[in-house]
Amino acid sequence: MSTRFGIHVAPLTRRRFAQFRANRRGWWSLWLFLLLFGLSLGAEFIANDRPLLISYQGSFYAPVFKDYAEIDFGGVFPTEANYRDPYLAQLIDERGWMLWPPIRFRYDTVNYDLPVPAPAPPSAANWLGTDDQGRDVLARLIYGLRLSVLFGLLLTLTSSVIGVAAGAVQGYFGGRIDLLFQRFLEIWGGLPQLFILIIVSSVVVPGFWTLLFILMLFGWTALVGVVRAEFLRARNFDYVRAARALGMSDGRIMFKHVLPNAMVATLTFMPFILSGSIVALTALDFLGLGLPPGSASLGDLLRQGKDNLQAPWLGISGFVVVALMLSLLVFVGEAVRDAFDPRKNVA
């Protein structure tokens, strides 16, 4: 079948897409997740301690994209402008105007004008209150959601590529390679991941890429068994034997003929692997073994909620965001699983 845009869509792909849409919970969960993630990608335009646009003496400035000095707006110091400073704000308002985002705080902006000691309860300035360092909770949730999803996507993609490649080699060639690889996986899977993270965090300062690399070292094994089983099953099919008899290379047979069948099982697992990756980062941040202090972290917000039981908005806000995000991913994963299940038919 060809669409009106000239794109050919196979009947099997159309059936799977129709089956995915038939799962209304998974379909709307996907759109809601994409909406939340899309909004978080533009976090600087939603929550920022810099104006989006400034008009001063007939000229326009975009502080969200570029740094400006205070003297550019009639100030005294040549240092970076602090747009929350009442003195600088008055100078700009006298000869122009400022367009602020809805939330006038970044994830690391400290509100020094709190009427009560931090953590402060929700107010007109801080819609979900502040944490124990005076930082806006809503801004940290928006930036933390973006960081968690991007980390989970990178970890899922890299782990899946390595896991699929390893499972493909192990299942296609079998024999001694399969035997040795299985023994290696048994040893590798028995390594204490948490202890290794503790040792690494004591040697180097954990960062985004450091955590990604360490978790990838242990996360790539999730898909090996599934892909290995698919390649073991398909390597003796008639069309694979025919391709081998015609002189096609093993790499081309694996990539062109066997891998598409293995990707069916792989795609059904990926939403659940993504949710597990997000949980891993959140748990490490909660334990203090994750991202550096001050980072936009959902796990850090949950930890603050545990340490500040007198401020329930901290724990409740972090729990709602994490629970909502993981629930949406699980619903999407269930819809993907149903879409690739040949026993299910669209009603």
Buried (B, 14 or more C-beta within 10 A) or exposed (E): EEEEEEEEEEEEEEBBEEBBBBBEEBBBBBEBBEEBBEBBBEBBEBBBBBBBBBBBEEEEBEBBEEEBEBEBBBBEEEEEBBBBEEEBBEBBEEEBEBEBBEBBBBBBBBBEEBEEEBBBBBBEBBBBBBBBEBBBBBBBBBBBBBBBBBBBBBBBBBBBEBBBBBBBBBBBBBEEEBEEBEEEBEEEEEEEBEEEBEEBBEEEEBEBEBBBEBBBBBBBBBBBBBBBBBBBEBBEEEEBEEBBEEEBEEEEBBEEBBBEBBBBBBBBBBBBBBBBBBBBBBBBBBBEBBBEEEBBBBBBBBBBBEEBEEBEBBBEBBBEBBEBBBBBBBBBBBBBBBBBEEEBEEE
